[in-house]
Structures are given as structure tokens and as C-alpha cells.
Amino acid sequence: MKWLKDWRRGEQNAVAKILFTEPAEYDLLDIEYYIHVHLCNPQAAERVANGIVSKVRGLENFPEEHSLVNDDLLSGIGLRMTWFDNYNIFYYYDELADIVHIIRILYNRQDWQDILSR
């Protein structure tokens, strides 16, 4: 029945609101800064930052498209994950308020379970 809900959402042109948490905003700025300054690649920094934002924007139409994370504690609170390039985007969808909360954006080799469980 998920398809019916998604179809109705599209039919009404309703989109979920996207809110970045402060840590997620800092994550995105840090990613862009690191690639631009430390890796000396401003074009890649812009591509990655724009790609992450574009991926997040896609959640407006289908916030439940991605599965819950593979961790009992974190999936129990409804944490989901998508990715762009080498970065995992963690989010929570508040269905009642129709808001997608972007929780963190982490490099895929970081121990995200430890970071998010704190």
C-alpha cells in the first residue's frame, strides 16, 4: 500500500518539508571545506555539496523511499539512510508533521553507528 500513499502524495503535489539539524549543516560545510581546501579541488567540492543537496531534495517527494538503518536502536527511532558519492545522509521522517529531518551527513568510512548512538 506504500505505492498508493506515494501516488496520493504526488497527486496532491504535496512535498515534505526538509529541515537540516545544526550538526548536519556543519557536516555539509565541513565536507565542502575539506574537499575545497585540503584536497585543493573546488570543482569537486561544489559537485559533492550540490549532489548531497540534490539527493536531500529528492526526499521531499518520497521521504520513506529508503529503508531504516541496519541498527536495532537507531532503526527503532525511525532513522533512515541514503547516500551520495562517499557520504551517508541520515534522516528521520516525521509523518504527522510531514517533515524530513536531516540528522547527519557522514563520510561512509566513519563509524556512523558509534557517532549516531551518542
N, C-alpha and C positions, 0 to 999 in steps of 0.2 A: 503493500500500500504506500510505500515511500514515494513511488513514482507519481501517485495521484496527488500527494501533498506538494511535490515539486511542480507538477503541472499546474495546480491551482495557484501556486506562488507566482509562476511565470505568467499565468493568465491575467492576474491582477497587476502585473508589473511591480509587484512588491519586492523590495530588496531589504535585506537585513542591514542594519547599521553596523559599521565597523568602528571599534574603539581600540586603540593601542594603549596598553598599560605603559607606565613610565619605563619599566625595565625593557620592554620590547622596543620602545623608541630609542633608548640608549643603545640597545643591541644593534639596531639598524644603522645608527650613526657610527658606532664603533666599527662595524663591518666595512662601511663605505670609507671611513678614515684609514683603516688598516690597509685596504687594497690600494687606495689612492696614494698614501704617504709611504708606508713601509714596503709595499711591493712596487711602488713607482709606476702605477698603471691606472691613470684617471679614467680611461675609457672602460676598463673592466669594472672599476668601482661604480661607475654610472650604470653599466649594464646590469650588474648584480643588484644594486639598490632598486633600479626600476623593475627588474624581474621579480624581486620579492614583493614589491608593492603591487604589481600586476597580479601576482598569484593570490595575494590577500584580497584584492578587489573581486576576484572570482568567487570568493566565499560569500559575497553579497547575495548572489542568486542561489547558490547551493551550499549552505553552511554545514549540512550534515553529510556531504558527499564523501568525506574522508572518515576512516574508521577511528575508533578510540585507540589511544596509545597502548602498547603492549606492556602494561604495568598495572597490577591489580589496584593499588592505591590511587594512582593518577587516573586510570580509566573509570574508577568508581566515582570520581567527581566530574566526569564528563570531558576530560581533556582529550583533544584530538590533535592530529599532526598532519601537515602537508609539507612539501619541500620545494625549494628552488635551488638548482645547482648544488652546492655543497652545504646548504643551510636548511635546517629543520625549522618549520614555523609551527609553534604550538598555540592552540587556541581553544576557547570554550564558547559554546553557542548557548546563549540564554534564550530558549524557545519562547518563553512567555513574553519577554520584552523584545524579542526579535533582534538581538544584539550579538554580534560576534566580538568576543574579547580576545585580542591578540596578546598572549601571555608572554612569550619569549621567542626570540629568533636566535638559534644557536648553531654553531659550526657542527657538522654531522659527526665529527670525531670526538666531540666533548661528551662527557658522561652526563647526558641530559637527565637521566633518572635521579642521579645524586643532586644535580642543580635544582631540579623542579620539586624534589621531595623536601627541600629545606623549608 
